[in-house]
């Protein structure tokens, strides 16, 4: 028996004693466990490895701990020590068997600086109880150093800017004296075009006057003249010269001085003149300074700034006393020349409530000529580059606008086949035409060669044709077109300029289309006559077929008819496709619809084998629409 009559288990121990013994063992175990738990030290951080790293490195860091409990989870915070920026939270890696280490990955993009570490860990004791710990040690710091900058390779020197010959020209006006022998060879007259024998500039004569006595000639330094140069009987010409920028340095050094000699070529003849004066020439200036006359767009001016802009207003340098800038002319309204305006990076500061406007002024600037370049106030003088001015006590910003591609004025005959009569009657010499796309001046009308009523086909294209050609005229004009030359040939504002090429212009507000021609007279007017052509009205329903008869004319509102049905040649049943009992297609005569062959008389123009009707060439197989007040049908051309 397991328990005997004395209550002993297996006859060895009393049951009560056994229960008391087991209870004592349990209490002893619990006591020892509690004692061990309270004897375990608190979780604290001991060390961090690595302590330093470079920005961009992403190693796995090791955080050493003082800990006797099992680690179930951990999070690490990196807190910027300088309090700049937000703390970065990272997941730590733990192992229950390893109680004194937490691993975490350093994130990429960690900014340079020092970071204090804070650990939030969850532990489990011998009694399987879990507890959260947060510990932070200010002396445990992770330092991230900035990655040493790799020295950038030295930038290659900027290539010197090269001006293309024949692309940029600078205009200036010169007063030239021509001795009698040179004047006889030149035969100068206003409007005459001249050239430099070396190809460095071109010129145009603006005006001519008789020379005066030597005592009254506008000579800044008479010692530059030789006694042998005759002066009486000579001529003085005021000329516009456009100098290629590539040749500008030598031109300024050799010519821009009183008495400087300048050679010109006209055809095969070469002759010389002597410089009397120029706006850009001042003998008292140093050799490297010249006055340059340019057009400047003053940007975003308020009312006060606009009021001070007037001719002869100057900007004077207080140190040297030299006039740095002087206004020659202020353009107003329609007198403003066409220029592209580019806003500067630092526009004029506007007062609140002001109405900013752009104003174009022609100015003389005191420029320094250095290494073949012009500088104003130390800034290279180029188109669209902002320049600062102080005029009349007002600060303002402007951009130079007159560096431009060379334009070649050439004259062509242009036929405008259809101009409104009201506009044609106003045409006269000197009128300017503009480009329809950009609005820029395109050319000038030099004369009207011939004018008459338009041809019949063009009349059909006119919108208001009361009488054929009555409201429109065709005109042949002589036009001077400002052309530029490139690898594609002559062009004007993107339009190809050549004989036979179309050209579009705007005159007043009307857009006109013409053709450049070598003809000196209008081509003969087209002759229109009644022509007979064979046509067929196909598959005509019976109610329309009954109305197609000889002499029926097409209806035309407010115009004479240009189509009349002539002789009826034949009327036949119209063929149509029919499905037979065998399932095949068979051509059968239509029981009602008819094909009507006839002669059609049309008002047309014939050129050899070609026939033109209403401005269009007719072809065999082509269709014509015949419309009356009661019916409408299509006929097809069988024979021309």
ABEGO torsion letter per residue (X at the ends): XABBAAGBBGGABBAAAAAAAAAAAAAAAAAAAAAAAAABBBBBBABBOBABBBBGBBBBBBBBBBBABBBABBBBBBBBAAGBEBBBBBBBBBBAABAABBBBBBBBGBBBEBBBBBBBBBBBBAAGBBBBBBBBBAABBBBBBBBBBBBBBBBBBBBBBBBBBGABBBBBBBBBBBBAAAAAAAGBBBGBBBBBAAGABBBBBABBBBBBBAAABBBABAAABBAABBABGBBBBBBBBBBBAAAAAAAAAAABBBGBBBBBBBEABBBBBBBABBAABBAABBAABBBBBBBBBBBGBBAAAAAABBBGBBBBBAAAGBBABBBABBBBEAABBBBBBBBBABBBBBBBGBBBBBBBBBBBBBBBBBGGBBBBGGBBBBBGBBBBBBBGGBBBBBBBAABBBBBBBBBBBBBBABBBAAAAAABBBGBBBBBAAAGBBABBBAEBABBBBBBAAAAAABABBABBGAABBBBBBBBBBBBBBBAAEBBBGGBBBBBGBBBBBBBEABBBBBBBBABABBBBBBBBBBBBBBBBBBGBBAAAAAABBBGBBBBBBGBBBABBBBBBABBBBBBBBBBBAAGBBBBBBBAABBBBBBBBBBBBBBBEABBBBGGBBBBBGBBBBBBBAABBBBBBBABX
